[in-house]
Amino acid sequence: MIKITKKQINQICEKLNESLVGFEFLGSGNHNDNYKIETAGNKYVLRIENNPQFKNLVNEFNVLKELKVGLGPEVYFLDESKSIIPAGYFVEEFIEGNIRRR
């Protein structure tokens, strides 16, 4: 898991022209770590690439960018510069869901 700081999240919020309210770790997959970012106006998911052997972040971003509205989360920007976080990442819309229990 890639740990991030409040300073890093604030820098990402600046790119979104938003003010940070809070952030929390959501979970890790095989290829990325996910954080929820809450701002004064919106909620976002920060997806950070965590597997150097599997480079799929750009493809995932491009697929989501091409989807019709409503078929997936809106994506806002991709950053592979490693200037804020030492890995590639993108920011997407946070979609509220519910958990079905059996």
N, C-alpha and C positions, 0 to 999 in steps of 0.2 A: 504494500500500500504506500502510495506517495502522500506524505503528510504535507499539508499546506498551512500557511499562517494567515492571520487576519490581514496583515499588510498585503500579501499576495492577492487575497480576495478583494481588498479595496482597490488594488490596481486593475483588476478585471472589471469591477463595478464602474470605474472611471471610463473604461472602454465602452460600457453600456450606457453611460451618462445617467447613472443611478447612484443612490446613496445606500450603503450597506446597513441592513438591520441585523442580520445574523446569518450563520451558515452551519451546516452539519454534514457529517459523513453519512451517506446513504448505503453504500456497499461496494464490493469489488466483484468484478466478473473475471473471466479468463484473460481479458484484453484491456480492461479499463477500470478506473476507480471513479466513483460518482459522488459528488457533493451537491447538496441543495443550497442554493444561495437565495436569501430573501432580502429584497430591497424595499424601499418605501412604496414602490409602485408595482412590483412584479415578483414572481418566483422563477428561478432558473435552475437548470441542472448543468453542472460543470463536469464534463467527461474528460478524464485525463488518461492518455495512453500509458499502460503500465507493463506492456510486454514487448521488449525490443525485438523479439523474433517474429512478431506478427504485426505487420504495419497495415492496419485497416482503417485507421482514423479518417484519413482523407476520403476514402471511398464511402465510408458511413456518412460523413458530412455531406458529400455530393449527392448521395441517394436521398437523404432527408431533405436537402435543398430542392430537389426536383419533384418531390411528392406534392400532390394536390392538397390544398388546405383541408385539414380535418383528418387526413390519413396518417399523420404522424406529428411529432412535435415540430414546431418552427425552430429553425436553427438561426443563430445570430451572427456568429463569426467563428473562424478557425484560426488558431495561432500555433504555428510550428517553430517560432523563433527561439523558444526556450529562454526568453528574456524575463518572464515573470515566474514561470514554473519550469523545472528542468525536464520537461517532456512536452510533447504536443498535446493540445487540448482543444475542445470546442465548447461553446455555450449554447444550450437549447432551452426551449420552453419547458417548464415543469408542469406536468399534467396531473391533476388530482385524480386519484383512483380510489378504489375500495377493495377490501380483501374479502374474498368469498371463503367462508369456512364450511367445511363438510361436517 
